[in-house]
Amino acid sequence: MKIFRAEIALAALAVAIASVAVPVVGHALVQDQDAPESLLPEGFGDPVAPPPPAAAPRPARPAPGTVQPLPPSSTASPTPSPTPTPTPSGTPTPIDPEVLAQYELPDYARRSLDRVGAIGTDSDGIAADGFGRSDGRFLTTLMRRTGMPIASRWLSIVLRRALLSRVDTPSNVNGADFAAERAWLLLRMGESVAARDVVQSVDTENYTPKMYQVAMQVALATADPAAMCPLVDGAMRVSNERGWVMAQAMCAGLEGRPREAGRLIDQARRANRNREGIDVDLAEKVLGAGAGGRRAVTIEWDGIDQLDAWRYGLATATGVEIPASLIGTVRPQVRAWQAQAPQLLPHERLAPAEYAAARGVLSNLALVDLYGAVEQSDDSGAAEVSLARDLRAAYTDNTAAGRLEVLRGLWGDSGDPLERAARLILTARAAARIVPNEASLADADRLVAAMLTAGLDTAAARWAPLVPASGTAWALIALSDASRSQPYDASDVRGYSGGDDQWSERRRQLFFAGVAGLARIDEGSIEGLADSLDVPIGDQNAWTRAIAQAAQRGEAGTVILLAATGMQTPGWAGVAPATLFHITAALRAVGREGAARMIAAEALSGL
């Protein structure tokens, strides 16, 4: 009996599901326990201080449209008057903060914490009730304990859309904290821009200590230290992280207050004299970029053996080149952050972009656009420009044979599944331009697989009349074709060869799991095929019960999150076929059949 890596993760997850699935009345959430792991250097990630005591109740706001009297003014009327100039009082009349707040952010513009997110169903997000009646503590525990990366690129895409969605805040969790957990998971997925969108969907007046902490991480991941400036004052009231002290200095410089910035950065340097000086140097380089900034700082990486979010974010923001050796010391999601960083030149983003595409962060269109920018950039090297021109030829060569020859060169023969996936994604729409014919049949497996990386299932299905029933192209179409209505029988499933390499048997198992989960096989054949192919789809555990129950309740968000926990392994080699069955069946049950089809097809081409 083989044990897959994802099964080990699921076993550990079962404990988490069992411990948090039942709501506990009167349980108090503890901010310190729920705070995300800090990526800042030592001294910048101290525990979050408890929030200050609740303020006294404020008077009720006036009804919308009510005109409030302005406070007495000491400024004389602009109309000439024979009366003497009024003498200003010793103590200016204070302005009611509630009145001032109405002018800064009117009631109608304030966003409720009852529903938080950045996209709706019109952008393929999940419905507002996508998490249904699942307990907020259960969902946040799942998010916190879901390790990255996820084996399926398509599942990563679906998870991003779910985490971005405008959803009702579940019970037993603060809306800002729930948004912070979603943004934190997106950051670990490499989705820095999506994480920023979630953080910005919460009004700053509603920020919690956890949200402040995640917001700093997002600012660093997007290499945008200025994003911390509107948050500094509030953050310093509830957090004792030294990073906010540094942010205060940087923001003073960016806002054109160089003297104050210099004083603050000098204080920070004295307070951190026993720590790595490069962290303060990078902050000083940021503040020097502001108006009136005159501090010239040279960044030296000598003696630095570890990169972190602070160093990555500030170095990228200020154009400081990070040694390649240090990039190798960070988690892979930083490569996806680089792929989305507009501060980097196109050729600098090329390798990270291929990784990001293989992980679902970048689409075919985004990757092709980047290659176009590389071709036009004067800073690109000859090899990079040559590759970009090959890609152009794959789309524009005068003959199908010429385009196919270029495609073969772009695909190469890499043994790395991520590299293979990136090249299939890159060539998806070029593959769709190849007209199905006998002359191209030898490349049908890769042509169909490439098209499906971009969701081009209709174009892929055009190959169905030509490809042999035992081949991988046929199996990919059998799983992905949206127009298929007739179920397959047992002989169809047994007839699939699975290819001619070491993964052939696993592909046959995954193919069965996919067609069974998609309900594309005669029900009477399922049990016998499961036994003969050794795919125990009937076995149950805490995870299978949780995802089945969420599917029965119609909770798309909960299903997607549980599906991600079932695939927390670097590649398809670690995914048990039975896990694929439960995921595709649950996604289909909650109206995400399109995603289920793409995930099932990806399983075959991902090995």
Secondary structure, 3 states (H helix, E strand, C coil): CCCCHHHHHHHHHHHHHHHHCCCCCCCCCCHHHHCCCCCCCCCCCCCCCCCCCCCCCCCCCCCCCCCCCCCCCCCCCCCCCCCCCCCCCCCCCCCCHHHHHHHHCCHHHCCCCCEECCECHHHCCCCCCCCCCCCHHHHHHHHHHCCCCCCCHHHHHHHHHHHHECEECCCCCCHHHHHHHHHHHHHHCCCHHHHHHHHCCCCHHHCCHHHHHHHHHHHHHCCCHHHHHHHHHHHHHHCCCHHHHHHHHHHHHHCCCHHHHHHHHHHHHHHCCCCCHHHHHHHHHHHCCCCCCCCCCCCCCCCCCCCCHHHHHHHHHCCCCCCHHHHCCCCCHHHHHHHCCCCCCHHHHHHHHHHHHHCCCCCHHHHHHHHHHHHHCCCCCHHHHHHHHHHHHHHHCCCHHHHHHHHHHHHCCCCCHHHHHHHHHHCHHHHHCCCCCHHHHHHHHHHHHHHHHCCCHHHHHCCCCCCCCCCHHHHHHHHHCCCCCCCECHHHHHHCCCCCCCCHHHHHHHHHHHHHHCCCECHHHHHHHHHHCCCCCCCCCHHHHHHHHHHHCCCHHHHHHHHHHHCCCCCHHHCCHHHHHHHHHHHHHCCCHHHHHHHHHHHHHCC
